[in-house]
């Protein structure tokens, strides 16, 4: 009888450790979920990496609230016209000039497997010419902002 009790206690301990391990794995998987903003950033970068180019036109700027700016654009792939909106709030250089963009032509990158999945800009690429937008808005050449800031010069001496 004593050996049966000891075996029961050992099995209960092993079961408890297994349950604790499973709970730990579930906790790690759930805690690694990406935010919607991170998922959108990854989507933009993936389309930039493997997307194909099409010519499009920016139709409108929609601001549903103070924090978001949606750029509405259209493009055509294989004779089918698509009208899509992209949230450009995470792209500050583009978002700051968004009011002067409607009516401009733009390059659009789209997923060849799902042509409705497209972008006009991401962190590494822009199909929108900010120079045209600033020229149309009356800014001089010296006042035209760059889409990305140039790299800062290195202050460390070169070692040979």
N, C-alpha and C positions, 0 to 999 in steps of 0.2 A: 504494500500500500504506500509505503514511504517513497518508493521509486516512481509510482504513478503521480504522486503529488509533485515531486521534483520535476518530472517531465512536463507536467501541466504548467508549472511556473516558468520553465525554460521556453516552452512554446509561446506563452503569453508575452514573455520578454521579447522574443524574436518577432512576434506579430506587432508589438508596440514599436519596435525599432523600424520595421518595414513601413508601418503607417506613418511614422514621423518622416522617413525618407521620402515617401510619396508626397506628403504634404510639402516638404521642402522643394521638391521638383516642381510641383504645381505653383508654388509661391514664386520661384525664380522665373518660370515661363510667363506668368501674369505680370510680374514686375518689369519685364523687358518689353512690354507692349509699347509701340511707338505712338507718339501723339499724332493727331490729325495733321498738324503743321509739318511734322517730320515726314509723314507718309506722302504729303503733297510735294515736298521738296525732293524726295526720292523719285517720285513719278516724273517731275519735270526733268531731273537729271537723266533718267532712263530714256525718256523721249529724245532728249538732246543727243544722247550717246548713239542710239540706233534708229532715230527717226529719219524720215525722208522729207525733202523740202517741197513746198508748194507756194504759189503766190496767193496772197490774200489781201483783204482790205479791212481796216479797222472801222467799225460802224459807230460805236458809241462807248461812252464811259458811264457805268452805273455805280452809284455809291449808296448801297443799302443802309449803311450806317457810317459813323465817323471813322471807324477802324478799317473798313474794307473798301477796296476799289476793284471793280470787275471791268475788264476790257472785253467788249463784245466785238467779235470779228467773224469774217466769213472767208471760206476758201473752197476750192473745187478739186476733187480727186476722182479720176476716172469718170468724168461726166456727172458726178453727184456733188451737189452743193451742200456744204455744211455751215451752220451758224453756231458758234460756240462762244462761251465766256470763260475767261481765265482770271483768277484772283491774282492781282499783281501787288498786293499789299506787302508781301515779303520781299519785293524787289524795289527798294526805295529810290534808286536812280531813275527807274522807269515810272514809278508811281508819282514822283514829283512833277513829271512832265505829261502826265496822262490827259490833262484837260486839252492839250493841243494836238492830241493824236487822232481823234475821229476824222475820217476822210482820207487818211494816209494809206498807202499801200504798205504791206509788210510781208516778210517771209514767214511762213508757218512751218513748223516741224510737226509731223504727225506719225503715229504708229502705223506701219504698213499692214499689220494684222487687224487693227481697229482704227480706221481713219477718223473716228469721232474723238479719239484720244490725242489731243494736240496742244501745242504751246506756241506763243509768239515770243516768249523770253524765258530765261532761267538764270541761274547764278553764273553760268559759264558762257552764255550765248544770248544774243538779242536779234530778232528779226525786224525790229523797229529801229528806224534811224532817228536818234535823238537830235542830231544836227538839223535834219529837216524840220523837226518839231520846234526847235528853238529859233530857226530862221523864220518860220511862219509866225512865231509869236512875237517877233521883233527884237529878240536879243542879239547883241552884236557878237562877233566872232570871239572876242576875249571873254565874253560872259557865258559861252556855251559850256555846260558841264560835261565831263567825261562820264561814260557809263560805269567805268570802274576806275578807281584811283590808281595812279602809277605806283609801283613798288618804291618803298622808302630806300634811300641810299644806305649802304652799310657803313657803320662807323668803326668797324674793327679793321686793324691793319692786316694786309695780306702777308701770309707767312710763306716764304719760299724754301 
